Amino acid sequence: MNTNIRRDLNISGVLGGCAGGMFKNISINGHGTVNGDLDCIGFVCNGKATVRGKVKAESVEVNGSASFGGEMNSGKVRVNGKSEIEGPLAAKHFRIDGHTKIGGNMTGEEVEINGSFTVKGNCDAEQFRSRGSFRIDGLLNAGTIEIDLYAECRAKEIGGESITVRKSGFDSPIEKLMKAIIFPKDELLADTIEGDEVRLEYTTAKIVRGTNVTIGPGCHIGLVEYTGVYKRDKDAVVSESRHI
Protein backbone atom coordinates (compact mmCIF):
# COMPACT_ATOMS: atom_id res chain seq x y z
CA MET A 1 0.00 0.00 0.00
CA ASN A 2 1.11 3.55 -0.69
CA THR A 3 0.98 5.30 2.69
CA ASN A 4 2.17 8.69 1.37
CA ILE A 5 -1.27 9.75 0.15
CA ARG A 6 -3.12 8.53 3.21
CA ARG A 7 -4.07 10.41 6.34
CA ASP A 8 -5.10 9.23 9.80
CA LEU A 9 -8.68 9.32 11.02
CA ASN A 10 -9.16 9.81 14.76
CA ILE A 11 -12.60 9.89 16.37
CA SER A 12 -12.90 10.86 20.04
CA GLY A 13 -16.29 11.42 21.62
CA VAL A 14 -19.41 11.10 19.46
CA LEU A 15 -19.36 11.59 15.71
CA GLY A 16 -22.66 11.24 13.86
CA GLY A 17 -21.08 10.21 10.58
CA CYS A 18 -18.13 10.67 8.28
CA ALA A 19 -17.42 9.50 4.77
CA GLY A 20 -15.41 6.41 3.95
CA GLY A 21 -12.28 6.41 1.84
CA MET A 22 -8.57 5.62 1.97
CA PHE A 23 -6.78 6.19 5.27
CA LYS A 24 -3.56 5.29 7.01
CA ASN A 25 -4.68 4.48 10.56
CA ILE A 26 -8.21 4.77 11.95
CA SER A 27 -8.76 5.09 15.69
CA ILE A 28 -12.21 5.31 17.29
CA ASN A 29 -12.13 6.16 21.00
CA GLY A 30 -15.78 6.99 21.46
CA HIS A 31 -18.82 6.45 19.29
CA GLY A 32 -18.28 6.85 15.57
CA THR A 33 -20.07 6.04 12.33
CA VAL A 34 -18.46 5.72 8.92
CA ASN A 35 -20.77 5.92 5.91
CA GLY A 36 -18.98 4.08 3.13
CA ASP A 37 -16.18 1.66 2.34
CA LEU A 38 -12.84 1.81 4.16
CA ASP A 39 -9.37 1.06 2.81
CA CYS A 40 -6.78 1.50 5.56
CA ILE A 41 -3.58 0.20 7.13
CA GLY A 42 -4.89 -0.22 10.67
CA PHE A 43 -8.35 0.01 12.24
CA VAL A 44 -8.74 0.20 16.04
CA CYS A 45 -12.03 0.58 17.90
CA ASN A 46 -11.84 1.34 21.61
CA GLY A 47 -15.50 2.25 21.92
CA LYS A 48 -18.45 1.73 19.61
CA ALA A 49 -18.10 1.83 15.84
CA THR A 50 -20.44 1.41 12.91
CA VAL A 51 -19.06 1.03 9.41
CA ARG A 52 -21.70 1.07 6.67
CA GLY A 53 -19.56 -0.50 3.98
CA LYS A 54 -16.70 -2.85 3.17
CA VAL A 55 -13.41 -2.88 5.05
CA LYS A 56 -9.97 -3.60 3.63
CA ALA A 57 -7.14 -3.33 6.16
CA GLU A 58 -3.84 -4.83 7.17
CA SER A 59 -5.09 -5.14 10.77
CA VAL A 60 -8.40 -4.72 12.59
CA GLU A 61 -8.71 -4.58 16.38
CA VAL A 62 -11.99 -4.26 18.27
CA ASN A 63 -11.77 -3.48 22.00
CA GLY A 64 -15.40 -2.56 22.39
CA SER A 65 -18.32 -3.03 20.00
CA ALA A 66 -18.22 -2.75 16.22
CA SER A 67 -20.55 -3.56 13.34
CA PHE A 68 -19.50 -3.74 9.71
CA GLY A 69 -22.09 -3.52 6.95
CA GLY A 70 -20.17 -5.37 4.25
CA GLU A 71 -17.36 -7.81 3.66
CA MET A 72 -14.00 -7.58 5.44
CA ASN A 73 -10.56 -8.42 4.10
CA SER A 74 -7.67 -8.14 6.54
CA GLY A 75 -4.32 -9.66 7.36
CA LYS A 76 -5.06 -9.79 11.09
CA VAL A 77 -8.32 -9.43 13.04
CA ARG A 78 -8.48 -9.37 16.85
CA VAL A 79 -11.78 -9.03 18.72
CA ASN A 80 -11.66 -8.30 22.46
CA GLY A 81 -15.33 -7.37 22.68
CA LYS A 82 -18.23 -7.74 20.28
CA SER A 83 -18.29 -7.51 16.52
CA GLU A 84 -20.71 -8.26 13.72
CA ILE A 85 -19.76 -8.53 10.05
CA GLU A 86 -22.72 -8.67 7.68
CA GLY A 87 -20.70 -10.05 4.77
CA PRO A 88 -17.92 -12.61 4.39
CA LEU A 89 -14.58 -12.35 6.22
CA ALA A 90 -11.12 -13.13 4.86
CA ALA A 91 -8.33 -12.86 7.43
CA LYS A 92 -4.97 -14.62 7.66
CA HIS A 93 -4.96 -14.46 11.47
CA PHE A 94 -8.24 -14.24 13.38
CA ARG A 95 -8.67 -14.34 17.16
CA ILE A 96 -11.79 -13.84 19.29
CA ASP A 97 -11.77 -13.08 23.01
CA GLY A 98 -15.41 -12.07 23.00
CA HIS A 99 -18.23 -12.50 20.51
CA THR A 100 -18.22 -12.36 16.71
CA LYS A 101 -20.96 -13.00 14.16
CA ILE A 102 -20.21 -13.34 10.45
CA GLY A 103 -23.01 -13.12 7.90
CA GLY A 104 -21.20 -15.04 5.14
CA ASN A 105 -18.24 -17.36 4.69
CA MET A 106 -15.03 -17.11 6.72
CA THR A 107 -11.62 -17.91 5.21
CA GLY A 108 -8.24 -17.66 6.91
CA GLU A 109 -5.01 -19.35 7.90
CA GLU A 110 -5.23 -19.34 11.71
CA VAL A 111 -8.52 -19.11 13.62
CA GLU A 112 -8.52 -19.01 17.43
CA ILE A 113 -11.76 -18.82 19.41
CA ASN A 114 -11.79 -17.98 23.12
CA GLY A 115 -15.39 -16.81 23.20
CA SER A 116 -18.47 -17.10 20.99
CA PHE A 117 -18.31 -17.44 17.20
CA THR A 118 -21.18 -17.62 14.70
CA VAL A 119 -20.75 -18.13 10.95
CA LYS A 120 -23.75 -18.18 8.62
CA GLY A 121 -21.74 -19.89 5.87
CA ASN A 122 -18.60 -22.03 5.73
CA CYS A 123 -15.39 -21.65 7.75
CA ASP A 124 -12.20 -22.59 5.91
CA ALA A 125 -8.75 -22.35 7.55
CA GLU A 126 -5.35 -23.99 7.86
CA GLN A 127 -5.58 -24.19 11.67
CA PHE A 128 -8.77 -23.94 13.74
CA ARG A 129 -8.60 -23.85 17.55
CA SER A 130 -11.65 -23.35 19.78
CA ARG A 131 -11.79 -22.92 23.56
CA GLY A 132 -15.27 -21.44 23.62
CA SER A 133 -18.48 -21.98 21.67
CA PHE A 134 -19.24 -21.77 17.97
CA ARG A 135 -22.04 -22.30 15.50
CA ILE A 136 -21.13 -22.81 11.85
CA ASP A 137 -24.14 -23.27 9.58
CA GLY A 138 -22.08 -24.81 6.78
CA LEU A 139 -18.76 -26.68 6.56
CA LEU A 140 -15.88 -26.30 9.01
CA ASN A 141 -12.80 -27.26 7.02
CA ALA A 142 -9.20 -27.01 8.27
CA GLY A 143 -5.96 -28.94 8.11
CA THR A 144 -5.78 -29.10 11.92
CA ILE A 145 -8.88 -28.79 14.10
CA GLU A 146 -8.61 -28.68 17.91
CA ILE A 147 -11.77 -28.17 19.93
CA ASP A 148 -11.73 -27.93 23.73
CA LEU A 149 -15.34 -28.14 24.85
CA TYR A 150 -16.25 -25.38 27.27
CA ALA A 151 -19.78 -25.02 25.89
CA GLU A 152 -21.98 -26.32 23.09
CA CYS A 153 -20.42 -26.23 19.61
CA ARG A 154 -22.21 -26.89 16.31
CA ALA A 155 -21.27 -27.33 12.66
CA LYS A 156 -23.22 -28.97 9.88
CA GLU A 157 -20.13 -30.72 8.50
CA ILE A 158 -16.52 -30.96 9.69
CA GLY A 159 -13.55 -31.96 7.55
CA GLY A 160 -9.79 -31.94 8.14
CA GLU A 161 -6.56 -33.88 8.26
CA SER A 162 -6.35 -33.99 12.07
CA ILE A 163 -9.51 -33.50 14.17
CA THR A 164 -9.37 -33.55 17.98
CA VAL A 165 -12.35 -32.88 20.23
CA ARG A 166 -11.89 -33.09 23.99
CA LYS A 167 -13.74 -31.94 27.05
CA SER A 168 -12.28 -29.16 29.14
CA GLY A 169 -10.95 -30.34 32.47
CA PHE A 170 -11.67 -27.12 34.39
CA ASP A 171 -14.72 -24.96 35.00
CA SER A 172 -14.71 -21.87 37.16
CA PRO A 173 -17.87 -21.10 39.19
CA ILE A 174 -18.81 -18.36 36.70
CA GLU A 175 -18.32 -20.72 33.74
CA LYS A 176 -20.51 -23.33 35.40
CA LEU A 177 -23.27 -20.75 35.99
CA MET A 178 -23.12 -19.39 32.43
CA LYS A 179 -23.24 -22.84 30.90
CA ALA A 180 -26.14 -23.83 33.11
CA ILE A 181 -28.08 -20.78 31.87
CA ILE A 182 -27.08 -20.77 28.18
CA PHE A 183 -25.65 -24.14 27.20
CA PRO A 184 -27.02 -27.29 28.85
CA LYS A 185 -24.12 -29.49 27.70
CA ASP A 186 -20.47 -29.30 26.76
CA GLU A 187 -20.68 -31.15 23.46
CA LEU A 188 -20.05 -30.97 19.74
CA LEU A 189 -22.98 -31.49 17.38
CA ALA A 190 -22.47 -32.26 13.68
CA ASP A 191 -24.07 -34.22 10.86
CA THR A 192 -20.81 -35.50 9.35
CA ILE A 193 -17.19 -35.55 10.57
CA GLU A 194 -14.44 -36.69 8.17
CA GLY A 195 -10.67 -36.68 8.54
CA ASP A 196 -7.46 -38.67 8.46
CA GLU A 197 -6.85 -38.75 12.23
CA VAL A 198 -10.10 -38.35 14.18
CA ARG A 199 -10.24 -38.30 18.00
CA LEU A 200 -13.59 -37.42 19.54
CA GLU A 201 -15.05 -36.94 23.01
CA TYR A 202 -18.57 -35.79 23.91
CA THR A 203 -19.60 -35.58 20.28
CA THR A 204 -22.95 -36.35 18.67
CA ALA A 205 -22.78 -37.04 14.92
CA LYS A 206 -24.65 -39.05 12.31
CA ILE A 207 -21.54 -40.19 10.41
CA VAL A 208 -17.82 -40.24 11.27
CA ARG A 209 -15.30 -41.20 8.56
CA GLY A 210 -11.55 -41.46 8.84
CA THR A 211 -8.35 -43.43 8.49
CA ASN A 212 -7.74 -43.82 12.23
CA VAL A 213 -10.78 -43.11 14.39
CA THR A 214 -11.01 -42.95 18.19
CA ILE A 215 -14.47 -42.54 19.70
CA GLY A 216 -14.10 -41.46 23.31
CA PRO A 217 -16.45 -41.04 26.27
CA GLY A 218 -19.71 -39.13 25.93
CA CYS A 219 -20.03 -39.78 22.18
CA HIS A 220 -23.21 -40.75 20.34
CA ILE A 221 -22.39 -41.74 16.75
CA GLY A 222 -24.70 -43.28 14.17
CA LEU A 223 -22.12 -44.75 11.78
CA VAL A 224 -18.32 -45.00 11.88
CA GLU A 225 -16.41 -45.80 8.67
CA TYR A 226 -12.64 -46.31 8.90
CA THR A 227 -9.79 -47.65 6.77
CA GLY A 228 -7.10 -47.97 9.46
CA VAL A 229 -7.47 -48.36 13.23
CA TYR A 230 -10.74 -47.96 15.11
CA LYS A 231 -11.04 -47.57 18.91
CA ARG A 232 -14.19 -47.06 20.95
CA ASP A 233 -14.50 -46.17 24.61
CA LYS A 234 -16.77 -48.39 26.68
CA ASP A 235 -18.93 -45.38 27.55
CA ALA A 236 -19.40 -44.34 23.90
CA VAL A 237 -22.50 -45.24 21.89
CA VAL A 238 -21.91 -46.26 18.25
CA SER A 239 -24.86 -47.73 16.35
CA GLU A 240 -22.74 -49.19 13.51
CA SER A 241 -19.08 -49.39 12.49
CA ARG A 242 -17.59 -50.48 9.14
CA HIS A 243 -14.04 -51.21 8.02
CA ILE A 244 -13.83 -50.14 4.38
C-alpha positions in Angstrom: 0.0 0.0 0.0 1.1 3.6 -0.7 1.0 5.3 2.7 2.2 8.7 1.4 -1.3 9.7 0.1 -3.1 8.5 3.2 -4.1 10.4 6.3 -5.1 9.2 9.8 -8.7 9.3 11.0 -9.2 9.8 14.8 -12.6 9.9 16.4 -12.9 10.9 20.0 -16.3 11.4 21.6 -19.4 11.1 19.5 -19.4 11.6 15.7 -22.7 11.2 13.9 -21.1 10.2 10.6 -18.1 10.7 8.3 -17.4 9.5 4.8 -15.4 6.4 4.0 -12.3 6.4 1.8 -8.6 5.6 2.0 -6.8 6.2 5.3 -3.6 5.3 7.0 -4.7 4.5 10.6 -8.2 4.8 12.0 -8.8 5.1 15.7 -12.2 5.3 17.3 -12.1 6.2 21.0 -15.8 7.0 21.5 -18.8 6.4 19.3 -18.3 6.9 15.6 -20.1 6.0 12.3 -18.5 5.7 8.9 -20.8 5.9 5.9 -19.0 4.1 3.1 -16.2 1.7 2.3 -12.8 1.8 4.2 -9.4 1.1 2.8 -6.8 1.5 5.6 -3.6 0.2 7.1 -4.9 -0.2 10.7 -8.4 0.0 12.2 -8.7 0.2 16.0 -12.0 0.6 17.9 -11.8 1.3 21.6 -15.5 2.2 21.9 -18.4 1.7 19.6 -18.1 1.8 15.8 -20.4 1.4 12.9 -19.1 1.0 9.4 -21.7 1.1 6.7 -19.6 -0.5 4.0 -16.7 -2.9 3.2 -13.4 -2.9 5.1 -10.0 -3.6 3.6 -7.1 -3.3 6.2 -3.8 -4.8 7.2 -5.1 -5.1 10.8 -8.4 -4.7 12.6 -8.7 -4.6 16.4 -12.0 -4.3 18.3 -11.8 -3.5 22.0 -15.4 -2.6 22.4 -18.3 -3.0 20.0 -18.2 -2.7 16.2 -20.6 -3.6 13.3 -19.5 -3.7 9.7 -22.1 -3.5 6.9 -20.2 -5.4 4.3 -17.4 -7.8 3.7 -14.0 -7.6 5.4 -10.6 -8.4 4.1 -7.7 -8.1 6.5 -4.3 -9.7 7.4 -5.1 -9.8 11.1 -8.3 -9.4 13.0 -8.5 -9.4 16.9 -11.8 -9.0 18.7 -11.7 -8.3 22.5 -15.3 -7.4 22.7 -18.2 -7.7 20.3 -18.3 -7.5 16.5 -20.7 -8.3 13.7 -19.8 -8.5 10.1 -22.7 -8.7 7.7 -20.7 -10.0 4.8 -17.9 -12.6 4.4 -14.6 -12.3 6.2 -11.1 -13.1 4.9 -8.3 -12.9 7.4 -5.0 -14.6 7.7 -5.0 -14.5 11.5 -8.2 -14.2 13.4 -8.7 -14.3 17.2 -11.8 -13.8 19.3 -11.8 -13.1 23.0 -15.4 -12.1 23.0 -18.2 -12.5 20.5 -18.2 -12.4 16.7 -21.0 -13.0 14.2 -20.2 -13.3 10.5 -23.0 -13.1 7.9 -21.2 -15.0 5.1 -18.2 -17.4 4.7 -15.0 -17.1 6.7 -11.6 -17.9 5.2 -8.2 -17.7 6.9 -5.0 -19.3 7.9 -5.2 -19.3 11.7 -8.5 -19.1 13.6 -8.5 -19.0 17.4 -11.8 -18.8 19.4 -11.8 -18.0 23.1 -15.4 -16.8 23.2 -18.5 -17.1 21.0 -18.3 -17.4 17.2 -21.2 -17.6 14.7 -20.8 -18.1 10.9 -23.8 -18.2 8.6 -21.7 -19.9 5.9 -18.6 -22.0 5.7 -15.4 -21.6 7.7 -12.2 -22.6 5.9 -8.8 -22.3 7.6 -5.3 -24.0 7.9 -5.6 -24.2 11.7 -8.8 -23.9 13.7 -8.6 -23.8 17.6 -11.6 -23.4 19.8 -11.8 -22.9 23.6 -15.3 -21.4 23.6 -18.5 -22.0 21.7 -19.2 -21.8 18.0 -22.0 -22.3 15.5 -21.1 -22.8 11.9 -24.1 -23.3 9.6 -22.1 -24.8 6.8 -18.8 -26.7 6.6 -15.9 -26.3 9.0 -12.8 -27.3 7.0 -9.2 -27.0 8.3 -6.0 -28.9 8.1 -5.8 -29.1 11.9 -8.9 -28.8 14.1 -8.6 -28.7 17.9 -11.8 -28.2 19.9 -11.7 -27.9 23.7 -15.3 -28.1 24.8 -16.3 -25.4 27.3 -19.8 -25.0 25.9 -22.0 -26.3 23.1 -20.4 -26.2 19.6 -22.2 -26.9 16.3 -21.3 -27.3 12.7 -23.2 -29.0 9.9 -20.1 -30.7 8.5 -16.5 -31.0 9.7 -13.5 -32.0 7.6 -9.8 -31.9 8.1 -6.6 -33.9 8.3 -6.4 -34.0 12.1 -9.5 -33.5 14.2 -9.4 -33.5 18.0 -12.4 -32.9 20.2 -11.9 -33.1 24.0 -13.7 -31.9 27.1 -12.3 -29.2 29.1 -11.0 -30.3 32.5 -11.7 -27.1 34.4 -14.7 -25.0 35.0 -14.7 -21.9 37.2 -17.9 -21.1 39.2 -18.8 -18.4 36.7 -18.3 -20.7 33.7 -20.5 -23.3 35.4 -23.3 -20.8 36.0 -23.1 -19.4 32.4 -23.2 -22.8 30.9 -26.1 -23.8 33.1 -28.1 -20.8 31.9 -27.1 -20.8 28.2 -25.6 -24.1 27.2 -27.0 -27.3 28.9 -24.1 -29.5 27.7 -20.5 -29.3 26.8 -20.7 -31.1 23.5 -20.0 -31.0 19.7 -23.0 -31.5 17.4 -22.5 -32.3 13.7 -24.1 -34.2 10.9 -20.8 -35.5 9.3 -17.2 -35.5 10.6 -14.4 -36.7 8.2 -10.7 -36.7 8.5 -7.5 -38.7 8.5 -6.8 -38.8 12.2 -10.1 -38.3 14.2 -10.2 -38.3 18.0 -13.6 -37.4 19.5 -15.0 -36.9 23.0 -18.6 -35.8 23.9 -19.6 -35.6 20.3 -23.0 -36.4 18.7 -22.8 -37.0 14.9 -24.7 -39.1 12.3 -21.5 -40.2 10.4 -17.8 -40.2 11.3 -15.3 -41.2 8.6 -11.5 -41.5 8.8 -8.4 -43.4 8.5 -7.7 -43.8 12.2 -10.8 -43.1 14.4 -11.0 -43.0 18.2 -14.5 -42.5 19.7 -14.1 -41.5 23.3 -16.4 -41.0 26.3 -19.7 -39.1 25.9 -20.0 -39.8 22.2 -23.2 -40.8 20.3 -22.4 -41.7 16.8 -24.7 -43.3 14.2 -22.1 -44.7 11.8 -18.3 -45.0 11.9 -16.4 -45.8 8.7 -12.6 -46.3 8.9 -9.8 -47.6 6.8 -7.1 -48.0 9.5 -7.5 -48.4 13.2 -10.7 -48.0 15.1 -11.0 -47.6 18.9 -14.2 -47.1 21.0 -14.5 -46.2 24.6 -16.8 -48.4 26.7 -18.9 -45.4 27.5 -19.4 -44.3 23.9 -22.5 -45.2 21.9 -21.9 -46.3 18.3 -24.9 -47.7 16.3 -22.7 -49.2 13.5 -19.1 -49.4 12.5 -17.6 -50.5 9.1 -14.0 -51.2 8.0 -13.8 -50.1 4.4 
